[in-house]
């Protein structure tokens, strides 16, 4: 099926034609590991996870690279604030990031390079840029000379005046031109540093991704992704470094960017009380509900992320898992992903339309006789797998509880015991006792559902 994506460079939706139809290659900017990932950081992880899943349905081989930035001034500042070793912070934060993204149903990338493992490649690339006249050494720093690349600014569509006036620009005295940016900078003894031809120092942020994408995907690859906030200066500078190092036709063929995220109708801010980390949200909501809430808006559109939206997403998932639980004994089998879901995703990753196409699948499943729903169940699960949904056992889904309830609420085994006790009371026709047990469970947020196959329960 023909895939179309919106290419940021051309500002148009275009047919995706890979460089090599036998092997699609994609690079996405990953986290800087100094603190918990907030919900804005999670959006590109979920978006490009779906894209990687989709690409794998269309092409024989896909290599998805998402990096870890583990050398950065943000990390240095965090270590100074906490009085902790930088390596301990990056190790712990990376582990938490991995665990949190797994809770959101995001598959690990095929390759996850760390910046600190690619310092040699960065130094080699910088040396090449200097030899070609695209970079220079000044006051212990190595800087990229923006005037040496006439096409600079094509991705962001900014002119020189906008670039110089931008808040990201640090007009330091060692710059030959205000637009120039750092490739290498000196490190004091208390900061991470590596020996280089220009003294002990550390890389600038932008050169890290250029070196890592080169190491694992080559000089040219198909898709470079990330958040809209990375277009300038990060992605613009990556293009400049890589094209000047390897040639005008090198680097990424297509650029994809997800839109900005708001929170409760405003810019996310700790002072406003609407700053949500994934780690904290997972104490209140299932990871799958967070994922669905992120996918219900088109990836290129702004997203207003709210807790009400999470509650709606959980209620939606309750309905899907109810249908799957009803047919838990049916063995899923069928002829593939529903066409409507695949068509929606191949149209610039239109996840809202794909999610809408799930509802007819659920309706068909609910109408199918118990024990005779293999095709309907297969369609829903196949579509869900592509979107990263419905991977849990339905019973486990309904037994999930928020962390706040874990300490005060009933455990699964206690609920099972009360359900069994109620079952016996009903058999003994002791309906007063049966009703009392139901009331006790209801007060604890436990919903009982009596059916032909017996009584099941779920947490509200």
N, C-alpha and C positions, 0 to 999 in steps of 0.2 A: 504494500500500500504506500502511496506517495505521502511523505511527511513534509509538513510545512512548519517553519519556525520563524519567529521575528528576529531578524538580525539587527543588532544595535548599530553596527557600522553603516549599513545602508538605510536604516530606519524604515524597513519594509519587511512584510511577511514574504518569505521566499521558500522555494522548494529546497529541501535539504538533500544535497548531493555530496556524499562523503568523498574524501580524497581517494580512499581505497574501500570499495564496497565489501571487501572481505574482512576489514578491520577498522572499526570506528573508534576514534580516540577523543577523549574529553578530559579537560582540566577544569577544576572548580576551586576557587580560593577557599581555604579552610580557616579554622579558628586561630586566633592568637591566644595562647593558653596561659592566661594570668588570672582568670576569674570564671565563675559559672557562666555558661552560655545563656543569654537572654532569648526571649521568644523571637526577636528580630534575627538573631544568629541562626535560629532553628529553621526559619523559612527557606533559605536556599538549600539547606541540607535536605529537607523534605521534597522541595521542588525538583532538585536535580537527581534525587533518588528515584522519583517517578520517571524522569527522562531516561535515566540509565536502564530502568526496567523496560521501558518502551523500546528503546534502541535494541535491546537484546531479543525482542520479539521479531525484529525486522532484519537484523544482520547477524552473520555467523559468529563474529567476535567483537566484543566491546571492551576497551580498556578505559576505566574510569579512575582518574587520579584526583585526589583531594588532599592538600598538604596540611601540615601542622607547622605554624610559625612559633618556634620556641626560642628565638632570640629577637628581642624587640625592646624598645625603651619602656613600653607599658609594663612589660614583665619586670624590668629592672626597678621601676618605680614601685611596683607592687611588693617586690622583695624588700625594698627599703622600708616601706610602710609597715610590713608585718615583722620585719627583723628575721626573715627566714632565708634559707638557701634557695637560690634561683632554680636549681635542679629539682629540689623538693616541690616547689610551686608548679613547675611545668609538668612534672610526673603526675602529681595528684590531680591537677586540673585536667590533664589529658584523660586520665582514667575516668573522671566524673563525666567529661564530655562524651566519651564512648558509651558509658552506661546510660546517660540521658538520651542520646540519640537512638540507641537500641530500643529504649522504651517507646520512642516515637515510631518504631517500625522501620527505621532507616537501615538498609543493608550497609555493611562496611564497603568502602571503595576498594577497587582491585589493588591499588597501590596508595599508600599514605606516607609520602616522604616527609621527613623532618628537616627543617632548614639547617640545623646544626650538623647534619650528616652530609651537607652539600657545600660546605665552605670552599673546598678546593675547586669545584666547578664554578662557583661565583668568582673566585679570584682569576681563574682562566678567562672567563667571559669579560671581566673588567680589563684585563691586560689586552685582550683583543680590541676592545673599544678604544683604549688609549692609542694603540698602534694605528688604528684607522682614523684617528683624529676626531672621534666622537666623544672623547672623555679627556679630562686633564687632572693633574695633581696640583693641589693648592693647600698650603697650611695643614698638611697631614691628612687632608681629605681627598677623595677622588670624586669628581662630579661629572655627570653627563652634560654635554653641551647641547642644549635644545636647539640653538640656531643651526647646528650641524645637520639637523633633520628637517628639511623644508615641509614635510607632510605632518609634522607634529600638530596634534589637536584634531585630527580627523574623527576620532571616536567620540570625543566629548563635544565636538563642534564649537569649541571655544577659540576666540582669537587671542592674540598676545596680550592685549589690554586686560581681558577678563582673567587670563592666567596670572598675570602679575598682581592684579588686584585681589585675587582669591585668597581666602583665609588660610589655605593650606601652604601658601608659599612663604618660605623662610628666607628673607633677603639678607643672607649673611655676607660679611665683608669679603669672604674668600670666593664668592661666586663671580664669575666673569659676566654672567647675564642673570637677571632676576629669575628667569624661568628655570635655570639649571637645577638639577636635583642630585642628591647624594647617592653614590654607589658604595662608598666605603668611608668609614669615619674612625678616628682614633678612639681607643678605649683606655681609661685609667685602670690602675691596678685592681680596683674594687669592682670592675665590670667585666663581663665576659669579653674575651678577645682572642684573636688568632694571629699568628705571625703572617705577614704578607710583605710584598715588595715595598709597601708604603708604611711599614711599621706595624706594631701590634694594634689591631682594631677589630671592627665588626661590620657586617654588611648593612647597607640600607635596606628598607623593607621591599622595595620594588624589584631589586636584582634577585631576591630570593626566589620568587615565583618564576622568573625567566629561567633561572638555572635549573630549578626542579622540573619544570615542564620539559625542558630540553633533555634532561637526563632520562626521563621516563617515557616521553612521547615523541622525541625527535624535534628537528627544527620546524616542522610543519605538522599541525594536527587539525582536527575538525572543529571542535566546539570549545570555547572558553566561557565559563559561566561565573556568576557571582551576583551580589546585590547591586542595585542601582547606585548606591553610594560609592562603589569602587570604580565607577567609570573614570572619574578624575579625582586624584591624580594617578591612582594605582595602575589601572589597566592602560591608561594612556602611556604611562611610563614603561610598562612592560612591553608594549608595542614598539616604542622607540628603541629600547635596549636590544630586543630580540631581532628586529628587522635590520638595525645597523650592524649587529654582530653577524647575521647569517644571510642577509639579502632581502630585497624588497618583497619577494613572494613568500617569505617564510612566516612562521608563527601561525596564529589561529585563523581559520577560514571564516568561521561564524562566531558572533558574540551574542550571548543571551544574558539578560539581567532581570532579576525579579524586582518588583516594586517595593516602595517604602512601606513600613509598618507603623500604624498608630496604635494607641492603647487606650481603651475606654474613651475614644473620641478626641484624644489629645496626644501630643508628642510624649513618648514614654520617658518618664523622669522619676527618680527616687523621691524627689521632693513632693510630687503630686500623688504618690502612693500607687502609681500604675506601672511601676517597673517590675516586670515579671520575668524571673529566670525559669528556665525549664525545670531545673532541680526543685524549685519550690512549688511550681504548678503541679508536678507529679505527686505531690503530697495530697492534693485536692481532687485531681482528675486523672482518669486513665490516660496513658500516653496515646492510645489510639484515638481518643476524643480530641486531643490536641492536634494530632495529625489531620484528622478530618476537618477540624475548624480551619486549619491552614489551607487545605485543598479546596474548600468551598468557594474561595475567591480565585479568579484567574491570576496566575503568577505575575503578570506584568502590571496588574492593577494595584493601587494602594489598598492595604488591608487594615481595617479597624478591628483589632483583636480585643475581645471582651470576654469576661467570665460568663456572661449570659450566652454568648456564642458557644462557649465550651459546654454549657449545660444543654443547649440545643443539639450540639454534636453528639453528646452522650445519649440523649433521648433517641436520636436517629439510629445510633448504633444498637441501642436496646431493641429497636424494632427489627433490625436485620438479624441480630443474634437470636431473637425470639423465633424467627422463621427457621433459622438453622438448627436451633435446639429441637424444634418440633420434628425435624427430619434428621435427627442425629444418627438414626440407624441406617439411613439411606447411604449407599456408596456412590459418591459423585463420579459421574462419567458423562462424556459428551464430546462435542466437536469443536471446542475452542472458546476463545473470548468473544462475547457478544459484539456484533459488528458495530452497533451504535457507540459502545464504549471505545473501541479501537479507533473509529472514525473521529470521535471527539478529541482523543489524545493526539492523533496524528495531525490535527488542526491546531498547531502552535500550543500543544499541551493544555487543551481546554478542559481542565479538571472539573469545573462546575458542571459542564455539559455531560461529562463522563459520569459524575455522581448522580445527576438526574436520570441517566440511562440505567442506573442500578435499580431504581424503584420498580420499573416493569419486571425486572428479574425477580425482585422480592414478591411482587404480586403474583407472578406465576408460581413461585415456590409455595406461597400460602394457599393457593387454590389446588395444588397438586395433592392427591391422596397420600397419606402417610404410608411409607413403604414403596412408593412409586414416583419418586421425585429425583431420580438420579441426574437427569438432564438439567432440570431447573436448578438443582443444587450446584451442579458443575458450573453452569453459567455464572452464578453469583460468586462462587469461590474463585473462578478463573479471572473474572473482572476485578474482584477484590485483591487478588495476588498482584495484579498489574498496578493497582493503586496503593498497595501496601496495607490493605484492610482485611478484616475477617480471618486473621491467622490464628486466633485463639480458639480453644475449645469453648463452646458456648457456656458450659457450666462454670468454667473459670472466669469468663467475662462477668457473669452475674454475681459471682462471689467476691469480686473486687470491692475493696472498701478504702475510703480515704484514710490517710495516716492519722487524722484527728480522731477517727472512730476506732482505730486499732486498739488503743489503750482502754477505752471505755465500753466498746461494743462487744457483742457476743462473737466468739470464734466460730469458724465453720463447723467444727465438731460439736460445739454446744447447740448450734442451730439444727444440725442433723439430728441430734438427740431429741430436741423438742419436736421436730417434725415427726420423728418415729413415735414419740409419746402421744402426739395428737392423732396419728394414724390409728394407734391402738384404742384411744378414747372413742374415735368414730366407729371402730369395729365393735366396741362395747356399747355403742349408742349412748355414751356419756357426752352429750353435745355441749353441756355447760363447760366441762373440762376442755373440750375441743375448742370452743369459742374463746376460753380464757387464754389458752396457749396462742391462738391466732392473735389476740389482742396484745399479748406480751411481745410477740415478734413484730407486730406492726409498730409498736412503740419504739422498737429498736431499729426501725427503718427496713424491716424485712417484709417483702411481699410474697405471699403464698399463692401458687397457681395450681388448682386441682384439675386434673385431666384424666382421660381414660387410662393413661400409662402410670398414674399415680400423682403425687404432689411434688412439684419443684419449687424452688425458692430463688429469690434474687434480692440484692440490696438496691435500695432506691438511690 
